[in-house]
Protein backbone atom coordinates (compact mmCIF):
# COMPACT_ATOMS: atom_id res chain seq x y z
CA UNK A 1 0.00 0.00 0.00
CA UNK A 2 1.19 3.53 -0.80
CA UNK A 3 2.85 5.03 2.29
CA UNK A 4 0.80 8.22 2.07
CA UNK A 5 -2.48 6.30 1.95
CA UNK A 6 -1.23 4.17 4.85
CA UNK A 7 -0.59 7.32 6.87
CA UNK A 8 -4.13 8.61 6.28
CA UNK A 9 -5.68 5.25 7.18
CA UNK A 10 -3.60 4.90 10.34
CA UNK A 11 -4.64 8.36 11.53
CA UNK A 12 -8.32 7.54 10.93
CA UNK A 13 -7.97 4.25 12.79
CA UNK A 14 -6.10 5.99 15.62
CA UNK A 15 -8.95 8.49 16.01
CA UNK A 16 -11.56 5.72 15.82
CA UNK A 17 -9.87 3.60 18.49
CA UNK A 18 -9.45 6.60 20.75
CA UNK A 19 -13.17 7.36 20.48
CA UNK A 20 -14.15 3.71 20.96
CA UNK A 21 -12.25 3.83 24.25
CA UNK A 22 -14.05 7.04 25.26
CA UNK A 23 -17.31 5.25 24.51
CA UNK A 24 -16.49 2.29 26.74
CA UNK A 25 -15.30 -0.08 24.02
CA UNK A 26 -11.91 -1.61 23.30
CA UNK A 27 -10.26 -1.10 19.92
CA UNK A 28 -7.30 -2.83 18.29
CA UNK A 29 -5.57 -2.25 14.96
CA UNK A 30 -3.90 -5.22 13.27
CA UNK A 31 -2.18 -5.40 9.89
CA UNK A 32 -3.74 -8.50 8.35
CA UNK A 33 -6.22 -11.33 8.78
CA UNK A 34 -3.61 -13.59 10.35
CA UNK A 35 -2.99 -11.01 13.08
CA UNK A 36 -6.74 -10.60 13.49
CA UNK A 37 -7.14 -14.32 14.14
CA UNK A 38 -4.28 -14.21 16.65
CA UNK A 39 -6.05 -11.37 18.50
CA UNK A 40 -9.29 -13.37 18.55
CA UNK A 41 -7.43 -16.33 20.09
CA UNK A 42 -5.91 -14.01 22.66
CA UNK A 43 -9.33 -12.72 23.71
CA UNK A 44 -11.00 -16.15 24.12
CA UNK A 45 -10.01 -18.66 26.78
CA UNK A 46 -9.94 -22.41 26.04
CA UNK A 47 -13.19 -24.15 26.87
CA UNK A 48 -15.36 -21.06 26.59
CA UNK A 49 -18.72 -21.24 24.90
CA UNK A 50 -18.49 -19.34 21.62
CA UNK A 51 -21.23 -18.22 19.25
CA UNK A 52 -21.01 -16.26 16.02
CA UNK A 53 -23.16 -13.92 13.99
CA UNK A 54 -23.67 -14.05 10.25
CA UNK A 55 -20.46 -12.67 8.73
CA UNK A 56 -18.19 -13.11 5.74
CA UNK A 57 -15.33 -11.49 7.64
CA UNK A 58 -15.07 -14.20 10.29
CA UNK A 59 -14.78 -16.79 7.51
CA UNK A 60 -12.13 -14.73 5.73
CA UNK A 61 -9.86 -14.52 8.78
CA UNK A 62 -10.27 -18.23 9.55
CA UNK A 63 -12.28 -17.86 12.75
CA UNK A 64 -14.85 -20.53 11.88
CA UNK A 65 -12.15 -23.15 11.36
CA UNK A 66 -10.52 -22.05 14.61
CA UNK A 67 -13.72 -22.52 16.60
CA UNK A 68 -14.56 -25.84 14.97
CA UNK A 69 -11.12 -27.34 15.47
CA UNK A 70 -9.93 -25.61 18.63
CA UNK A 71 -10.61 -26.11 22.33
CA UNK A 72 -13.94 -24.29 22.39
CA UNK A 73 -17.58 -25.13 23.04
CA UNK A 74 -18.75 -23.85 19.67
CA UNK A 75 -22.38 -23.15 18.84
CA UNK A 76 -22.01 -23.71 15.09
CA UNK A 77 -24.80 -21.89 13.28
CA UNK A 78 -23.16 -22.91 9.99
CA UNK A 79 -23.55 -26.65 10.60
CA UNK A 80 -25.34 -27.76 7.42
CA UNK A 81 -27.04 -30.64 9.23
CA UNK A 82 -29.08 -28.26 11.41
CA UNK A 83 -32.83 -28.24 10.86
CA UNK A 84 -34.67 -24.87 11.02
CA UNK A 85 -35.80 -25.36 14.64
CA UNK A 86 -32.30 -26.43 15.66
CA UNK A 87 -30.82 -23.34 14.01
CA UNK A 88 -33.33 -21.15 15.83
CA UNK A 89 -32.22 -22.78 19.09
CA UNK A 90 -28.58 -22.01 18.28
CA UNK A 91 -29.54 -18.36 17.80
CA UNK A 92 -31.28 -18.35 21.18
CA UNK A 93 -28.44 -20.15 22.94
CA UNK A 94 -26.06 -17.53 21.56
CA UNK A 95 -27.33 -15.09 24.19
CA UNK A 96 -25.92 -17.41 26.86
CA UNK A 97 -22.51 -17.78 25.20
CA UNK A 98 -19.37 -16.61 26.98
CA UNK A 99 -18.20 -14.92 23.79
CA UNK A 100 -20.05 -13.73 20.69
CA UNK A 101 -17.96 -13.12 17.57
CA UNK A 102 -19.19 -11.23 14.50
CA UNK A 103 -18.42 -8.30 12.27
CA UNK A 104 -20.02 -4.89 12.17
CA UNK A 105 -21.44 -3.18 9.09
CA UNK A 106 -19.74 0.14 9.81
CA UNK A 107 -17.58 1.89 12.41
CA UNK A 108 -17.58 5.67 12.61
CA UNK A 109 -14.55 7.75 13.48
CA UNK A 110 -16.63 8.90 16.47
CA UNK A 111 -16.41 5.37 17.87
CA UNK A 112 -19.95 4.27 17.02
CA UNK A 113 -21.08 0.92 15.61
CA UNK A 114 -23.77 0.74 12.92
CA UNK A 115 -25.48 -2.53 12.01
CA UNK A 116 -28.41 -3.76 9.95
CA UNK A 117 -29.93 -7.25 10.28
CA UNK A 118 -32.59 -9.34 8.65
CA UNK A 119 -33.80 -11.32 11.69
CA UNK A 120 -32.10 -9.30 14.42
CA UNK A 121 -30.30 -12.20 16.12
CA UNK A 122 -26.84 -10.75 15.41
CA UNK A 123 -27.55 -7.18 16.53
CA UNK A 124 -29.46 -8.48 19.55
CA UNK A 125 -26.50 -10.57 20.77
CA UNK A 126 -24.09 -7.72 20.10
CA UNK A 127 -26.30 -5.41 22.15
CA UNK A 128 -27.04 -7.66 25.12
CA UNK A 129 -26.43 -11.20 26.38
CA UNK A 130 -22.91 -12.61 26.01
CA UNK A 131 -20.38 -11.33 28.54
CA UNK A 132 -17.86 -10.61 25.77
CA UNK A 133 -18.43 -9.50 22.18
CA UNK A 134 -15.64 -9.47 19.59
CA UNK A 135 -16.25 -7.63 16.33
CA UNK A 136 -13.80 -7.87 13.43
CA UNK A 137 -13.92 -5.35 10.59
CA UNK A 138 -11.75 -4.41 7.65
CA UNK A 139 -10.73 -0.80 6.99
CA UNK A 140 -13.36 -0.69 4.24
CA UNK A 141 -15.96 -0.40 7.01
CA UNK A 142 -14.56 2.82 8.50
CA UNK A 143 -16.81 5.85 7.98
CA UNK A 144 -16.72 9.48 9.04
CA UNK A 145 -20.09 9.52 10.79
CA UNK A 146 -23.44 7.73 11.07
CA UNK A 147 -24.82 9.31 7.90
CA UNK A 148 -21.91 7.93 5.92
CA UNK A 149 -22.29 4.59 7.72
CA UNK A 150 -25.93 4.35 6.68
CA UNK A 151 -25.07 5.24 3.09
CA UNK A 152 -22.25 2.71 2.99
CA UNK A 153 -24.49 -0.09 4.21
CA UNK A 154 -27.31 0.87 1.85
CA UNK A 155 -25.10 1.13 -1.23
CA UNK A 156 -22.72 -1.80 -0.57
CA UNK A 157 -23.57 -4.15 2.30
CA UNK A 158 -27.26 -4.61 1.69
CA UNK A 159 -27.13 -5.40 -2.06
CA UNK A 160 -23.98 -7.53 -1.75
CA UNK A 161 -25.44 -9.64 1.05
CA UNK A 162 -28.69 -10.10 -0.86
CA UNK A 163 -26.71 -11.43 -3.82
CA UNK A 164 -24.70 -13.72 -1.50
CA UNK A 165 -27.86 -15.07 0.13
CA UNK A 166 -29.68 -15.38 -3.21
CA UNK A 167 -32.56 -13.24 -2.03
CA UNK A 168 -35.42 -12.42 -4.35
CA UNK A 169 -35.08 -8.66 -3.97
CA UNK A 170 -34.77 -5.90 -6.59
CA UNK A 171 -31.17 -5.13 -5.61
CA UNK A 172 -29.88 -8.52 -6.80
CA UNK A 173 -30.76 -7.39 -10.34
CA UNK A 174 -29.89 -3.70 -10.15
CA UNK A 175 -27.10 -3.59 -7.52
CA UNK A 176 -28.94 -0.76 -5.80
CA UNK A 177 -31.09 -0.79 -2.68
CA UNK A 178 -34.67 0.21 -3.50
CA UNK A 179 -35.98 0.14 0.10
CA UNK A 180 -38.19 -2.70 -1.13
CA UNK A 181 -41.08 -4.44 0.56
CA UNK A 182 -39.94 -7.89 -0.54
CA UNK A 183 -40.53 -10.89 1.71
CA UNK A 184 -36.80 -11.62 1.26
CA UNK A 185 -35.73 -8.17 2.49
CA UNK A 186 -32.74 -8.49 4.87
CA UNK A 187 -32.47 -4.88 6.04
CA UNK A 188 -35.12 -4.93 8.76
CA UNK A 189 -33.46 -4.29 12.12
CA UNK A 190 -31.22 -1.24 12.53
CA UNK A 191 -28.84 -0.76 15.46
CA UNK A 192 -26.49 2.00 16.62
CA UNK A 193 -24.17 1.48 19.57
CA UNK A 194 -22.83 4.78 20.86
CA UNK A 195 -21.54 3.71 24.28
CA UNK A 196 -21.07 0.69 26.55
CA UNK A 197 -21.49 0.69 30.32
CA UNK A 198 -19.38 -2.45 30.74
CA UNK A 199 -15.99 -1.33 29.46
CA UNK A 200 -14.65 -4.87 29.24
CA UNK A 201 -17.46 -6.31 27.14
CA UNK A 202 -17.09 -5.05 23.58
CA UNK A 203 -13.86 -5.51 21.59
CA UNK A 204 -13.43 -4.14 18.07
CA UNK A 205 -10.59 -5.47 15.91
CA UNK A 206 -9.88 -3.25 12.90
CA UNK A 207 -7.90 -5.04 10.18
CA UNK A 208 -5.74 -3.19 7.66
CA UNK A 209 -7.40 -5.07 4.80
CA UNK A 210 -10.70 -4.95 2.95
CA UNK A 211 -12.87 -7.66 4.48
CA UNK A 212 -16.53 -8.60 4.14
CA UNK A 213 -19.25 -6.28 2.93
N, C-alpha and C positions, 0 to 999 in steps of 0.2 A: 504494500500500500504506500502511496505517496506520503512522504514525511509531513508535508504541510496539512494534508487531509487528516493524517493520524493525530496531529497536534489539535486540530479543531475537534475531532471526535473525543479525544482524551479530556479536553476541557469541558465538553458537554457532559460526559460521563461523571467527571469529578463533581460538577455542580449538582447533577442528579443524585449521586450517592450522598452528598452533603445534605441535600434536602430530604432524602429518604430517612436519614438519621434524625433530622429535626422532627420528622413526622412519626417517629417511633418505630421505624423499620431499619433493617440491616441491609446494606448494599455492598456488593463485591464486583470488581472488574477483573475479568480473566481474558487471556489472549485468544484462546481457541476452545473448541468443543472438548478436547481432551482435558484441558485444565478445568473446564466447567464440570465434567464428570468427577474429577478428583475433588472438587469443592463439595459436590453433592455427597460423596462418600465421607468426607470429613464431617459433614453436618448430621449424618444419620448413624446411630449406633447399631452394631450387630444385634439381630434379634428383634428390632423394632418393627411394629406393624406399619406398613407403608401402603398408601393408596395414591393413585394418580388421576389427573384430569385429562380430558381429551386434548392432545397436543402433538403436533409434528415435531416440535423442538426437542422434546424428551426422547423421541426416537432417534433424532439426528445426533444427539450427543452420546447415545448408547445407554441411556438410563434404564430403559425397559429390560434390556439384556442383563444389566447389573442387578436389577431387582429380582429377576427370574432365576438367576444363577448364583446370587450371593446369599449371605446369611441374613435374610430378611423374611418377615412374615408378610408376603406380598399379596394384596388384594388385586388380582389381575383382571381388570376390566376388559382387556384385549384377548382374553382366553376365548378362542373361537368355538369352544364346546359349550359355552354358557347359553342357556335358554333365556328368553326375555325376562322372566321373573327372577332368574338367578342374577342377571345383570343388574336389574333394579335393586336387588338386595346388596350387591357389591357397592352400588352408589350410596345406599343408605349406611352401610357399614363404614364407608369412607369417613363419615363424620366422627367415628370412634377411633380412627387411625392415630398412631403416634405422630406420623408425618404425612403430609399431603404434598405431592410434587406435581407441578404443572408449569405452564407458561402464562404469560399475560399478553393481552392484545396490544397494549401500549403503555409506555412509562413516560410521564412528563418530566421535564427538567425541574419542575416544582416538587418532584417526589411523590407524584400521585399515580395510582394504578387504574387503568381503564379496561374494562372487560365486557364482552357481549357473549351470551350463551343462548343455545337453543332450548334446552331443558332447565338449565339453572343449577344443575348439580355441581358443576365446577366452581361457579362464582359463589355458590352457597358454602362449599367447603373452604374456599379461600377466605371467606368472610368470617365464618364461625364454625367451631367443631374441633378439628385436630389441634393439638398443642403446638405443632410446628408446621409452618407452610414454607416450602421452597419453590420459588418461581424463577425459571430460567428464560432469558430473552436475549436475542441477538440485537446488535446495534441498530438494525433496521426498524426496531420498535420504539426507538427514542423519538419523542415529539416535544415541541416547545411548550404546549399547553393542552388543556382538555379539548379545546375546539379542534386543534390539529390532530389530537388522538382520535376523536370521533370521525374526522374526515379520513384519516388513514384506515381505520377499521372498515368504514363504509366503502371506500374505493378499492381496498386490497384484500383485507382479511375475509370479509363476508363473501364476496364473489369467489375467491380462491377456495375457501372451505366448502362452499356449495358444489363447486366442480369436483373437489376431492371426494365428497360424500355422495356424489351423483344425485343431488337433489333435483327435483322437478320445479325449479324456480326460473324466472326470467333471466337472472344474471348468469346462468350457466350458458346461455346463448349469446348474450350481449357483452358480458364482462363487466357490466355496470349494475350496481344496486338500484332497484326501482321501488324500494320500500313496499314490496309486494304483500299481498294477502294470501299467498300460497300456503297450502297445508304443510309443505315441506320447508317453510321459512325457518331459518336457524338463528335469526337475530331477534330474539324475543325478550331476553332478560338482560338489562343493562346495569352495570355496577361501577361505582367509583369509590376507591379507597383513598381517603385523604390523610388519615392518621390511624395509628394503632395504640391502644392503651398498654398492651403487653409488649414491651420493647424487645422481648426475646422470641416473639412468635413468628414474625414474617421476615423471610430472607430472600433478597432479590439478587440473582447472579446475572450480571450483564456480560455478554460474550462479544468479543471484538470480531464477530463474523455476522453475516446475514443468516438468520435461522427462522424457520417456520414462516407463518403468514401474519 
